[in-house]
């Protein structure tokens, strides 16, 4: 460790191949720790800079543990994750001299466990959720991983080696010097599964000092064009991965009732398409909502922030989500939220900041959207409460917790090394 305290940190993540909440969280951790003066390097088994936050990923400079396979190679992501996990002893030397490692999710926790033993480096594990290939949610069992062939392959492998994978998963998490979790809802589940203490460290959002919500006229009248698609205001926004587990179909069904009351309102859905997207588009056509639901495709970070700021309502239809970063990102722009009264949104959606519908009750979900569209003044008040509530999820609070954990494990490791040397 360098004089003056720990400075060198290695952050591991499972992969950067999609613009999702888990990827954004790691990007913010790396950039946040660098702003505080730490030398931070980020590693992952696989990276696709064109698909994962192309406006931000270059700032991180992610390195792969092993050379990447060509983009055309079948099951490239799954193979790189597997090879990275199995071959860790061959490249552990890369982390000699690092003061601490932060392993975000699996297989990063397992890779960090190896590095800790081979290179004598302390490590922190950050979990968004338990390993879903080892501990699948009910919705994972219902839908499988049909929208991601690499996950399907990994799930097949895990089933064949379930005992070893479960052992490796549990050991690498239980033996971490500290365990951080994405808020108290999923944190309680993680503490129960892995039978160890964990520190709540919920994901964050960038909250301005003032200026949100935008005035009513900026969210309820006029229009804008994003990615070549004209959008009418007011509109309802949904941002998430196009996976069956996210249940976009429920939000689409809710729009049938919404359009009866507000016939010009649109549901706007950005994001890179997956193999599940055509199924959603077919449902839109089946319900006669072709003009009501707009799939924008991939958009820039600037365009995404514009969509958040000018939305009238943000909807989050995933029923078993551990947290849901889109919820707090929309509230950081003063936009009220409609979600289910279960799982992550029970933590992130406070009273008066939107509507928590009875689980899977599409009629109640639609009524929540309608009420927030009926009266712009009521909407504005909910947006003001949402903006104030979002401050407790500011990214700097998240970085505070990460930084504290890294300092504690690095200094504890230094003390034990010094005691062993003098014994």
KEKE-3310 file (N, C-alpha, C; in steps of 0.2 Angstrom, whole numbers, plus 5000, padded with zeros to 4 digits):
npx = (5004:5002:5011:5002:4990:4977:4977:4976:4964:4955:4941:4929:4918:4904:4901:4900:4889:4877:4866:4861:4855:4864:4876:4877:4878:4891:4899:4897:4903:4916:4920:4916:4925:4937:4936:4938:4951:4957:4966:4959:4956:4946:4939:4932:4925:4920:4916:4907:4907:4899:4886:4884:4881:4888:4891:4897:4906:4919:4925:4928:4936:4937:4945:4948:4949:4955:4961:4948:4936:4932:4919:4909:4909:4901:4891:4899:4900:4896:4906:4917:4915:4915:4928:4936:4932:4937:4951:4957:4968:4979:4981:4981:4992:4991:4985:4994:5000:4989:4978:4965:4951:4935:4922:4909:4895:4892:4902:4912:4914:4919:4931:4937:4939:4948:4959:4962:4967:4978:4986:4986:4976:4964:4946:4931:4914:4900:4883:4870:4860:4855:4865:4857:4857:4860:4851:4837:4823:4805:4800:4810:4810:4798:4799:4812:4828:4826:4828:4841:4854:4866:4865:4856:4864:4874:4865:4862:4874:4877:4866:4871:4882:4879:4881:4895:4895:4886:4893:4905:4900:4894:4905:4914:4907:4904:4916:4921:4929:4921:4903:4893:4876:4862:4853:4839:4829:4832:4844:4840:4836:4848:4856:4849:4851:4865:4869:4876:4882:4878:4881:4870:4869:4862:4859:4862:4857:4859:4856:4850:4852:4841:4827:4819:4803:4801:4792:4774:4769:4780:4780:4767:4762:4765:4778:4792:4806:4814:4828:4823:4810:4794:4787:4773:4768:4757:4768:4770:4784:4795:4809:4820:4828:4824:4818:4809:4807:4805:4792:4786:4774:4763:4763:4760:4747:4740:4740:4729:4718:4722:4722:4709:4704:4714:4717:4727:4739:4755:4765:4782:4796:4813:4829:4840:4835:4830:4829:4816:4809:4802:4791:4784:4781:4772:4762:4758:4752:4742:4734:4729:4737:4746:4749:4751:4761:4778:4793:4809:4822:4840:4847:4855:4864:4861:4849:4841:4841:4834:4822:4818:4816:4806:4795:4778:4774:4782:4784:4786:4786:4791:4789:4797:4808:4824:4828:4828:4833:4829:4817:4822:4830:4820:4813:4823:4822:4810:4798:4784:4780:4774:4772:4773:4766:4777:4792:4807:4802:4795:4803:4809:4799:4791:4777:4766:4774:4770:4762:4758:4753:4742:4749:4752:4739:4732:4722:4722:4735:4734:4724:4732:4741:4732:4726:4737:4739:4727:4726:4736:4742:4741:4750:4761:4764:4766:4777:4786:4788:4794:4806:4812:4813:4821:4834:4839:4845:4856:4871:4883:4881:4881:4894:4901:4899:4904:4918:4921:4920:4931:4942:4942:4943:4956:4964:4963:4968:4982:4986:4985:4995:5006:5007:5009:5021:5029:5028)
npy = (4994:5011:5025:5036:5030:5019:5018:5012:5004:4990:4987:4975:4969:4959:4961:4972:4974:4979:4993:4994:4995:4989:4990:5003:5007:5002:5009:5022:5020:5018:5031:5040:5036:5039:5053:5056:5055:5042:5029:5020:5005:4996:4981:4967:4952:4953:4966:4978:4991:4998:4995:4997:5010:5020:5034:5035:5024:5025:5034:5026:5016:5002:4986:4970:4954:4943:4941:4946:4937:4937:4947:4940:4928:4913:4912:4921:4930:4921:4912:4919:4923:4911:4906:4916:4915:4902:4902:4911:4909:4910:4923:4931:4938:4951:4959:4961:4972:4980:4989:4986:4976:4978:4968:4966:4958:4941:4933:4941:4941:4929:4929:4939:4933:4923:4931:4938:4927:4922:4934:4940:4951:4962:4961:4968:4964:4968:4967:4967:4958:4941:4928:4925:4913:4903:4905:4907:4919:4918:4923:4921:4908:4906:4913:4910:4912:4917:4928:4930:4922:4919:4919:4909:4898:4899:4896:4883:4876:4879:4872:4859:4859:4862:4860:4863:4876:4883:4881:4888:4901:4904:4903:4913:4925:4924:4925:4937:4952:4963:4965:4973:4979:4981:4991:4990:4981:4971:4968:4961:4949:4944:4944:4934:4923:4921:4921:4931:4947:4962:4978:4991:4999:5007:5010:5024:5041:5056:5071:5087:5103:5112:5116:5106:5098:5101:5115:5114:5116:5112:5098:5094:5099:5102:5095:5083:5077:5062:5052:5052:5049:5056:5063:5065:5076:5076:5062:5044:5036:5022:5014:5001:4985:4975:4963:4947:4946:4959:4963:4971:4970:4971:4985:4989:4984:4991:5003:5002:5006:5018:5026:5027:5037:5047:5050:5053:5051:5044:5029:5028:5020:5018:5010:4997:4984:4967:4949:4948:4959:4959:4952:4960:4971:4964:4962:4975:4978:4969:4974:4985:4997:5004:5017:5022:5016:5018:5013:5017:5012:5011:5025:5041:5046:5059:5061:5052:5058:5069:5064:5058:5070:5077:5069:5065:5055:5041:5024:5008:4992:4979:4965:4959:4966:4970:4983:4994:5006:5015:5021:5030:5038:5044:5051:5059:5069:5075:5068:5059:5042:5026:5010:4993:4987:4980:4972:4980:4994:4997:5002:5013:5021:5033:5038:5049:5052:5046:5031:5016:5001:4988:4972:4966:4969:4976:4985:4993:4998:5005:5015:5022:5028:5036:5045:5053:5059:5066:5078:5091:5099:5091:5081:5089:5092:5080:5077:5086:5081:5069:5073:5079:5068:5060:5064:5057:5046:5051:5050:5052:5048:5035:5033:5037:5026:5015:5020:5021:5007:5001:5008:5004:4989:4989:4995:4987:4976:4980:4982:4969:4963:4970:4966:4952:4952:4957:4948)
npz = (5000:4996:5003:5014:5013:5006:4988:4975:4966:4960:4950:4947:4935:4929:4915:4901:4891:4888:4890:4904:4922:4931:4924:4923:4936:4940:4932:4937:4950:4947:4940:4950:4961:4955:4954:4967:4969:4968:4961:4949:4941:4929:4926:4916:4910:4897:4884:4876:4868:4860:4863:4876:4885:4876:4877:4889:4892:4887:4895:4906:4902:4901:4904:4898:4906:4899:4882:4870:4861:4843:4838:4830:4835:4840:4855:4862:4873:4884:4883:4886:4899:4906:4903:4909:4922:4925:4922:4930:4939:4931:4927:4938:4943:4938:4947:4957:4970:4970:4981:4985:4980:4971:4969:4958:4958:4951:4938:4945:4959:4962:4954:4961:4973:4970:4966:4979:4986:4979:4977:4989:4992:4999:4997:4992:4990:4979:4978:4967:4967:4972:4964:4950:4942:4950:4961:4955:4951:4953:4942:4933:4931:4925:4913:4908:4899:4887:4879:4879:4872:4877:4891:4892:4888:4899:4910:4907:4908:4922:4928:4926:4933:4946:4960:4962:4957:4965:4977:4975:4972:4985:4993:4989:4991:5005:5011:5008:5012:5015:5012:5001:4997:4986:4993:5005:5003:4993:5000:5012:5007:5001:5013:5020:5011:5009:5022:5030:5037:5029:5021:5017:5002:4991:4974:4964:4958:4948:4955:4952:4959:4958:4948:4944:4946:4928:4921:4920:4907:4899:4900:4897:4885:4868:4858:4854:4846:4845:4840:4828:4829:4831:4846:4856:4869:4883:4888:4892:4900:4898:4903:4901:4901:4886:4891:4894:4908:4913:4910:4901:4894:4902:4905:4892:4891:4900:4894:4885:4893:4897:4885:4882:4890:4888:4873:4865:4871:4873:4875:4878:4873:4875:4870:4866:4855:4858:4856:4861:4859:4846:4850:4859:4851:4842:4851:4854:4841:4840:4850:4845:4846:4839:4836:4849:4856:4856:4850:4852:4850:4852:4861:4864:4879:4882:4875:4882:4895:4892:4889:4901:4908:4902:4903:4907:4916:4923:4921:4928:4926:4930:4940:4950:4954:4960:4963:4954:4944:4935:4941:4951:4944:4935:4945:4950:4940:4943:4940:4942:4948:4942:4948:4954:4970:4977:4980:4974:4971:4982:4991:4984:4979:4987:4998:4990:4979:4967:4961:4968:4962:4965:4966:4949:4945:4932:4929:4941:4939:4927:4931:4940:4932:4924:4934:4936:4924:4923:4930:4928:4938:4950:4946:4945:4958:4964:4957:4962:4975:4972:4967:4978:4986:4979:4982:4993:4986:4980:4969:4976:4989:4987:4983:4994:5003:4996:4996:5010:5013:5005:5011:5024:5023:5016:5025:5036:5032:5029:5043:5048:5040:5044:5058:5057:5051:5061:5071)
capx = (5000:5006:5011:4996:4984:4976:4975:4975:4958:4953:4934:4927:4911:4902:4902:4898:4886:4870:4865:4857:4856:4870:4882:4878:4881:4898:4902:4897:4907:4923:4921:4916:4931:4942:4935:4940:4958:4959:4968:4954:4955:4940:4940:4927:4926:4918:4915:4904:4907:4894:4880:4884:4883:4893:4893:4901:4910:4926:4928:4930:4942:4937:4950:4946:4954:4958:4959:4942:4935:4929:4912:4905:4910:4895:4891:4905:4899:4896:4912:4922:4914:4917:4935:4938:4931:4941:4958:4959:4975:4984:4982:4980:4998:4990:4983:4999:5001:4982:4976:4959:4947:4928:4919:4902:4891:4896:4908:4917:4915:4923:4937:4940:4941:4955:4964:4963:4971:4984:4990:4985:4973:4958:4941:4924:4909:4894:4878:4863:4855:4859:4866:4851:4858:4860:4845:4832:4817:4800:4799:4815:4808:4792:4801:4818:4832:4825:4830:4849:4856:4872:4862:4853:4870:4876:4860:4862:4880:4876:4862:4875:4888:4875:4884:4901:4894:4883:4898:4909:4896:4893:4911:4917:4903:4904:4923:4923:4931:4914:4898:4888:4870:4859:4847:4837:4824:4836:4849:4837:4836:4855:4858:4846:4853:4872:4870:4881:4880:4879:4879:4865:4872:4858:4861:4860:4855:4861:4850:4851:4851:4835:4825:4814:4801:4800:4785:4769:4769:4785:4779:4760:4760:4770:4781:4799:4808:4820:4830:4819:4803:4790:4783:4768:4767:4761:4769:4772:4790:4797:4816:4822:4830:4819:4818:4802:4806:4803:4785:4783:4767:4758:4762:4757:4740:4738:4739:4722:4713:4724:4720:4701:4704:4718:4718:4734:4745:4760:4770:4788:4801:4819:4833:4842:4830:4832:4824:4809:4806:4796:4785:4781:4778:4766:4756:4755:4748:4736:4729:4727:4740:4752:4751:4751:4767:4784:4800:4814:4829:4846:4847:4861:4863:4858:4842:4838:4840:4828:4815:4816:4814:4800:4789:4773:4773:4787:4781:4790:4781:4794:4786:4801:4815:4828:4829:4825:4837:4825:4813:4825:4832:4815:4811:4828:4820:4804:4793:4780:4781:4769:4775:4769:4767:4781:4799:4811:4799:4792:4809:4811:4793:4788:4770:4765:4778:4767:4756:4760:4747:4741:4753:4749:4732:4733:4717:4724:4741:4731:4721:4737:4743:4727:4726:4743:4738:4720:4727:4743:4744:4742:4756:4767:4765:4769:4784:4790:4789:4798:4812:4815:4814:4827:4840:4842:4848:4861:4877:4888:4880:4883:4902:4903:4898:4910:4924:4922:4922:4937:4947:4942:4947:4963:4968:4963:4973:4988:4987:4986:5001:5011:5007:5012:5028:5033:5026)
capy = (5000:5017:5030:5040:5026:5015:5022:5008:5000:4987:4986:4970:4968:4953:4962:4978:4973:4982:4999:4993:4998:4986:4992:5010:5007:5001:5015:5028:5019:5020:5038:5043:5035:5043:5060:5057:5054:5035:5026:5015:5002:4992:4974:4963:4947:4955:4973:4980:4999:5001:4993:4998:5017:5022:5040:5035:5019:5027:5037:5021:5013:4995:4981:4963:4950:4939:4944:4945:4933:4941:4949:4936:4921:4911:4912:4924:4932:4916:4908:4923:4923:4905:4906:4921:4912:4896:4903:4916:4908:4911:4930:4934:4942:4958:4963:4962:4979:4983:4990:4983:4975:4978:4963:4968:4953:4936:4930:4945:4940:4923:4931:4943:4928:4920:4936:4939:4922:4922:4940:4943:4957:4962:4962:4969:4961:4972:4963:4970:4953:4935:4925:4922:4907:4899:4907:4911:4921:4915:4925:4918:4901:4907:4915:4907:4917:4916:4934:4931:4915:4918:4917:4902:4893:4899:4893:4876:4874:4880:4866:4853:4859:4866:4859:4867:4883:4885:4882:4894:4907:4906:4904:4920:4930:4924:4926:4944:4956:4966:4964:4978:4977:4987:4993:4985:4976:4965:4966:4956:4943:4942:4942:4927:4917:4920:4920:4935:4954:4966:4985:4994:5004:5008:5013:5032:5045:5063:5076:5094:5107:5114:5116:5100:5096:5106:5118:5110:5116:5108:5091:5092:5101:5102:5088:5083:5072:5058:5046:5052:5048:5062:5061:5070:5077:5072:5055:5040:5034:5016:5012:4995:4980:4972:4955:4945:4947:4966:4963:4977:4968:4974:4992:4990:4982:4997:5009:5002:5010:5025:5029:5028:5043:5051:5046:5055:5049:5038:5025:5029:5014:5017:5004:4992:4978:4960:4944:4948:4965:4958:4949:4966:4974:4960:4963:4982:4978:4965:4978:4991:5003:5005:5024:5023:5014:5020:5009:5022:5010:5014:5033:5044:5048:5066:5060:5049:5063:5074:5060:5058:5077:5080:5064:5066:5049:5036:5017:5002:4986:4973:4964:4956:4969:4971:4990:4998:5013:5020:5024:5035:5042:5048:5055:5065:5074:5077:5064:5054:5035:5021:5003:4988:4988:4974:4972:4986:5000:4998:5006:5019:5025:5035:5041:5055:5052:5042:5026:5009:4997:4981:4968:4963:4972:4980:4990:4998:5001:5010:5020:5026:5033:5041:5050:5057:5063:5070:5085:5092:5102:5086:5078:5093:5092:5073:5077:5090:5077:5064:5076:5079:5061:5057:5066:5052:5041:5054:5045:5054:5044:5028:5033:5037:5020:5011:5022:5019:5000:5000:5011:4999:4983:4990:4997:4981:4971:4982:4981:4962:4961:4973:4962:4946:4954:4958:4942)
capz = (5000:4996:5009:5014:5013:5000:4982:4969:4967:4954:4950:4942:4934:4925:4908:4899:4884:4887:4894:4910:4928:4934:4921:4925:4943:4940:4928:4942:4955:4944:4939:4957:4965:4952:4956:4974:4969:4968:4954:4948:4934:4928:4922:4914:4905:4890:4883:4869:4869:4855:4866:4883:4887:4872:4879:4895:4893:4885:4901:4911:4899:4904:4902:4898:4909:4894:4875:4868:4855:4838:4839:4827:4838:4844:4862:4864:4880:4889:4883:4889:4906:4908:4903:4914:4929:4926:4921:4935:4942:4926:4926:4944:4944:4935:4952:4962:4971:4971:4988:4986:4974:4972:4964:4957:4955:4949:4942:4948:4966:4962:4952:4966:4978:4968:4967:4986:4989:4975:4977:4995:4991:5002:4992:4994:4985:4979:4974:4965:4968:4972:4958:4947:4939:4956:4964:4950:4954:4950:4935:4929:4930:4921:4906:4906:4897:4879:4875:4879:4871:4881:4898:4892:4889:4906:4914:4906:4912:4929:4930:4925:4938:4951:4966:4962:4956:4971:4982:4973:4973:4992:4997:4987:4995:5012:5013:5006:5018:5016:5007:5000:4994:4983:4996:5011:5001:4991:5005:5017:5004:5001:5020:5021:5007:5011:5030:5033:5037:5023:5021:5012:4997:4986:4968:4964:4953:4948:4957:4952:4965:4957:4941:4942:4939:4923:4921:4917:4899:4896:4901:4895:4879:4863:4857:4853:4841:4847:4836:4822:4830:4834:4852:4858:4876:4888:4886:4898:4898:4901:4901:4904:4896:4883:4893:4897:4916:4914:4909:4897:4891:4907:4904:4886:4892:4904:4889:4882:4897:4897:4879:4883:4894:4885:4867:4862:4875:4870:4879:4874:4875:4871:4872:4861:4854:4859:4853:4864:4856:4841:4854:4862:4845:4840:4856:4852:4835:4842:4855:4841:4850:4835:4837:4856:4859:4852:4852:4849:4848:4856:4861:4868:4886:4882:4873:4888:4901:4889:4889:4908:4911:4899:4903:4912:4920:4922:4923:4930:4926:4932:4946:4955:4953:4966:4965:4948:4944:4931:4946:4955:4938:4933:4951:4950:4935:4945:4937:4947:4945:4943:4949:4958:4977:4979:4978:4974:4971:4989:4994:4980:4978:4993:4997:4987:4973:4962:4963:4969:4961:4968:4961:4943:4944:4927:4930:4946:4936:4923:4935:4943:4926:4922:4939:4936:4918:4923:4933:4928:4945:4955:4944:4947:4966:4965:4954:4967:4981:4969:4966:4985:4988:4975:4985:4997:4982:4976:4968:4980:4995:4986:4983:5001:5006:4993:4998:5017:5013:5003:5015:5030:5021:5015:5031:5041:5029:5031:5050:5049:5037:5049:5064:5055:5050:5068:5076)
cpx = (5004:5006:5005:4990:4983:4974:4973:4969:4956:4945:4932:4920:4910:4902:4898:4895:4879:4870:4859:4859:4863:4876:4883:4880:4888:4902:4903:4902:4915:4924:4921:4922:4937:4942:4938:4948:4961:4961:4964:4955:4949:4941:4933:4928:4925:4915:4912:4903:4901:4887:4879:4886:4888:4895:4897:4906:4918:4929:4931:4936:4942:4942:4947:4951:4958:4957:4952:4941:4932:4921:4907:4905:4904:4896:4897:4905:4900:4903:4918:4921:4916:4925:4938:4938:4936:4949:4961:4966:4981:4986:4981:4986:4996:4987:4987:5000:4994:4980:4970:4955:4939:4925:4912:4899:4895:4897:4913:4919:4920:4930:4941:4943:4948:4960:4967:4968:4978:4989:4989:4982:4966:4952:4934:4919:4903:4889:4872:4858:4859:4860:4860:4851:4858:4853:4840:4826:4811:4799:4804:4813:4802:4794:4807:4822:4832:4828:4838:4851:4862:4870:4859:4859:4873:4872:4861:4869:4880:4872:4866:4880:4885:4879:4890:4899:4891:4888:4903:4906:4896:4900:4914:4913:4904:4911:4925:4924:4925:4910:4893:4882:4866:4852:4844:4832:4828:4841:4846:4837:4843:4857:4855:4850:4861:4874:4876:4879:4882:4877:4875:4869:4868:4861:4859:4858:4858:4856:4853:4849:4843:4833:4820:4809:4801:4793:4780:4768:4774:4785:4772:4758:4766:4772:4789:4800:4815:4822:4826:4812:4799:4786:4779:4768:4760:4762:4771:4779:4792:4804:4818:4825:4824:4819:4811:4801:4804:4796:4782:4776:4762:4757:4759:4749:4737:4736:4732:4717:4715:4722:4713:4700:4708:4721:4724:4740:4749:4764:4777:4793:4807:4823:4834:4837:4834:4827:4817:4806:4800:4790:4781:4778:4772:4760:4753:4751:4742:4731:4727:4731:4746:4754:4752:4758:4773:4790:4805:4821:4834:4846:4853:4859:4859:4851:4838:4836:4834:4822:4813:4813:4807:4794:4784:4772:4779:4784:4786:4786:4784:4792:4791:4808:4818:4828:4825:4828:4832:4820:4816:4828:4827:4813:4816:4826:4813:4798:4790:4781:4775:4772:4771:4771:4771:4788:4803:4808:4796:4797:4810:4805:4790:4781:4770:4769:4776:4762:4759:4754:4747:4745:4749:4742:4733:4728:4719:4730:4738:4728:4726:4740:4738:4726:4731:4743:4732:4722:4734:4746:4745:4749:4762:4769:4768:4776:4789:4792:4794:4805:4816:4817:4820:4834:4844:4846:4854:4868:4882:4888:4882:4891:4904:4904:4904:4917:4926:4924:4929:4943:4947:4945:4954:4967:4969:4968:4980:4990:4989:4993:5007:5012:5010:5019:5032:5032:5033)
cpy = (5006:5021:5035:5036:5023:5020:5018:5003:4997:4985:4980:4970:4962:4954:4969:4977:4975:4988:4998:4996:4995:4989:5000:5011:5007:5007:5021:5027:5021:5027:5042:5042:5039:5050:5061:5056:5047:5033:5020:5012:4997:4987:4971:4958:4949:4962:4974:4987:5002:5000:4995:5006:5020:5030:5041:5030:5020:5030:5032:5017:5005:4990:4975:4959:4946:4943:4942:4941:4938:4942:4944:4929:4919:4910:4916:4927:4927:4912:4912:4924:4917:4904:4910:4918:4906:4897:4909:4915:4910:4919:4934:4939:4950:4962:4963:4970:4983:4984:4986:4982:4975:4973:4964:4962:4947:4936:4934:4944:4934:4925:4935:4938:4925:4925:4938:4933:4921:4928:4943:4950:4957:4963:4964:4967:4966:4968:4967:4965:4947:4932:4922:4916:4901:4899:4911:4913:4917:4917:4923:4911:4901:4908:4912:4913:4917:4922:4935:4924:4914:4916:4910:4897:4893:4895:4885:4873:4874:4874:4860:4853:4863:4866:4863:4874:4886:4886:4888:4901:4909:4907:4911:4926:4930:4926:4933:4948:4961:4965:4970:4976:4983:4989:4988:4980:4970:4963:4961:4950:4940:4940:4935:4921:4916:4920:4924:4942:4957:4973:4987:4999:5004:5011:5020:5035:5052:5068:5083:5098:5110:5114:5111:5100:5102:5109:5113:5110:5113:5101:5089:5095:5101:5095:5089:5077:5068:5052:5046:5051:5054:5059:5067:5070:5079:5065:5051:5036:5027:5014:5006:4990:4977:4964:4954:4946:4954:4967:4969:4976:4971:4981:4993:4989:4988:5002:5008:5006:5017:5029:5030:5035:5049:5049:5048:5054:5043:5035:5025:5024:5015:5011:5000:4986:4972:4956:4945:4954:4964:4955:4955:4970:4971:4962:4970:4982:4974:4969:4984:4998:5005:5013:5026:5021:5015:5017:5014:5018:5013:5022:5035:5045:5055:5065:5057:5054:5068:5070:5060:5065:5079:5075:5067:5061:5044:5029:5012:4996:4980:4971:4961:4959:4970:4978:4994:5005:5018:5024:5030:5040:5047:5053:5061:5070:5077:5074:5059:5047:5031:5014:4999:4989:4982:4975:4979:4993:5002:5002:5013:5023:5027:5038:5048:5056:5049:5037:5019:5004:4990:4976:4964:4964:4977:4986:4995:5002:5007:5016:5025:5031:5038:5046:5055:5061:5067:5077:5086:5095:5097:5082:5082:5093:5085:5073:5081:5085:5071:5067:5077:5073:5058:5059:5061:5046:5045:5049:5046:5050:5037:5028:5033:5030:5015:5013:5020:5011:4998:5002:5006:4993:4983:4991:4991:4976:4973:4981:4974:4960:4964:4968:4955:4947:4954:4953:4938)
cpz = (5000:5002:5008:5014:5006:4994:4976:4971:4960:4955:4945:4941:4929:4917:4906:4891:4883:4892:4899:4916:4931:4931:4923:4932:4944:4937:4933:4947:4953:4944:4946:4961:4962:4954:4963:4974:4969:4961:4953:4941:4935:4924:4921:4910:4898:4890:4876:4870:4865:4858:4873:4885:4883:4874:4885:4896:4891:4891:4906:4908:4902:4900:4902:4902:4904:4887:4873:4862:4850:4840:4836:4830:4841:4851:4865:4871:4885:4889:4887:4897:4909:4908:4908:4921:4930:4926:4925:4937:4937:4925:4932:4946:4942:4941:4958:4964:4972:4978:4990:4980:4976:4967:4964:4954:4953:4941:4945:4955:4966:4959:4957:4972:4977:4969:4974:4988:4985:4976:4984:4995:4995:4996:4995:4988:4985:4975:4973:4967:4969:4965:4955:4944:4944:4960:4960:4954:4951:4943:4930:4927:4925:4913:4903:4903:4889:4875:4875:4878:4876:4888:4898:4892:4896:4910:4913:4909:4919:4932:4930:4931:4944:4958:4967:4961:4962:4977:4981:4974:4981:4995:4995:4990:5002:5015:5011:5013:5020:5011:5007:4996:4991:4986:5001:5008:4998:4996:5010:5014:5003:5008:5022:5017:5009:5018:5032:5033:5030:5024:5016:5008:4991:4980:4968:4958:4953:4949:4956:4958:4965:4950:4939:4948:4934:4924:4918:4910:4896:4896:4898:4889:4874:4861:4856:4849:4844:4843:4830:4823:4834:4840:4854:4866:4878:4886:4893:4896:4902:4899:4905:4899:4893:4885:4895:4904:4917:4913:4906:4895:4896:4906:4897:4887:4895:4899:4886:4886:4897:4891:4879:4886:4891:4879:4863:4865:4873:4876:4875:4877:4872:4873:4866:4860:4856:4855:4855:4861:4851:4845:4856:4856:4842:4845:4855:4846:4837:4846:4851:4844:4846:4835:4844:4859:4854:4854:4848:4847:4853:4855:4865:4875:4886:4880:4879:4893:4898:4890:4896:4910:4908:4899:4908:4918:4918:4925:4923:4931:4929:4939:4951:4954:4960:4968:4960:4948:4940:4936:4949:4949:4936:4939:4951:4945:4937:4942:4941:4943:4947:4943:4953:4965:4980:4976:4978:4975:4978:4993:4991:4979:4984:4992:4994:4981:4967:4964:4963:4968:4964:4963:4956:4942:4939:4927:4935:4943:4932:4926:4938:4938:4924:4927:4938:4929:4918:4925:4933:4935:4950:4953:4946:4954:4967:4962:4959:4973:4978:4969:4973:4987:4985:4978:4989:4993:4978:4975:4973:4987:4993:4986:4990:5004:5003:4996:5005:5017:5011:5008:5021:5028:5020:5021:5036:5038:5030:5038:5051:5046:5042:5055:5063:5054:5056:5073:5077)
residu = (UNK:UNK:UNK:UNK:UNK:UNK:UNK:UNK:UNK:UNK:UNK:UNK:UNK:UNK:UNK:UNK:UNK:UNK:UNK:UNK:UNK:UNK:UNK:UNK:UNK:UNK:UNK:UNK:UNK:UNK:UNK:UNK:UNK:UNK:UNK:UNK:UNK:UNK:UNK:UNK:UNK:UNK:UNK:UNK:UNK:UNK:UNK:UNK:UNK:UNK:UNK:UNK:UNK:UNK:UNK:UNK:UNK:UNK:UNK:UNK:UNK:UNK:UNK:UNK:UNK:UNK:UNK:UNK:UNK:UNK:UNK:UNK:UNK:UNK:UNK:UNK:UNK:UNK:UNK:UNK:UNK:UNK:UNK:UNK:UNK:UNK:UNK:UNK:UNK:UNK:UNK:UNK:UNK:UNK:UNK:UNK:UNK:UNK:UNK:UNK:UNK:UNK:UNK:UNK:UNK:UNK:UNK:UNK:UNK:UNK:UNK:UNK:UNK:UNK:UNK:UNK:UNK:UNK:UNK:UNK:UNK:UNK:UNK:UNK:UNK:UNK:UNK:UNK:UNK:UNK:UNK:UNK:UNK:UNK:UNK:UNK:UNK:UNK:UNK:UNK:UNK:UNK:UNK:UNK:UNK:UNK:UNK:UNK:UNK:UNK:UNK:UNK:UNK:UNK:UNK:UNK:UNK:UNK:UNK:UNK:UNK:UNK:UNK:UNK:UNK:UNK:UNK:UNK:UNK:UNK:UNK:UNK:UNK:UNK:UNK:UNK:UNK:UNK:UNK:UNK:UNK:UNK:UNK:UNK:UNK:UNK:UNK:UNK:UNK:UNK:UNK:UNK:UNK:UNK:UNK:UNK:UNK:UNK:UNK:UNK:UNK:UNK:UNK:UNK:UNK:UNK:UNK:UNK:UNK:UNK:UNK:UNK:UNK:UNK:UNK:UNK:UNK:UNK:UNK:UNK:UNK:UNK:UNK:UNK:UNK:UNK:UNK:UNK:UNK:UNK:UNK:UNK:UNK:UNK:UNK:UNK:UNK:UNK:UNK:UNK:UNK:UNK:UNK:UNK:UNK:UNK:UNK:UNK:UNK:UNK:UNK:UNK:UNK:UNK:UNK:UNK:UNK:UNK:UNK:UNK:UNK:UNK:UNK:UNK:UNK:UNK:UNK:UNK:UNK:UNK:UNK:UNK:UNK:UNK:UNK:UNK:UNK:UNK:UNK:UNK:UNK:UNK:UNK:UNK:UNK:UNK:UNK:UNK:UNK:UNK:UNK:UNK:UNK:UNK:UNK:UNK:UNK:UNK:UNK:UNK:UNK:UNK:UNK:UNK:UNK:UNK:UNK:UNK:UNK:UNK:UNK:UNK:UNK:UNK:UNK:UNK:UNK:UNK:UNK:UNK:UNK:UNK:UNK:UNK:UNK:UNK:UNK:UNK:UNK:UNK:UNK:UNK:UNK:UNK:UNK:UNK:UNK:UNK:UNK:UNK:UNK:UNK:UNK:UNK:UNK:UNK:UNK:UNK:UNK:UNK:UNK:UNK:UNK:UNK:UNK:UNK:UNK:UNK:UNK:UNK:UNK:UNK:UNK:UNK:UNK:UNK:UNK:UNK:UNK:UNK:UNK:UNK:UNK:UNK:UNK:UNK:UNK:UNK:UNK:UNK:UNK:UNK:UNK:UNK:UNK:UNK:UNK:UNK:UNK:UNK:UNK:UNK:UNK:UNK:UNK:UNK:UNK:UNK:UNK:UNK:UNK:UNK:UNK:UNK:UNK:UNK:UNK:UNK:UNK:UNK:UNK:UNK:UNK:UNK:UNK:UNK:UNK:UNK:UNK:UNK:UNK:UNK:UNK)
# end
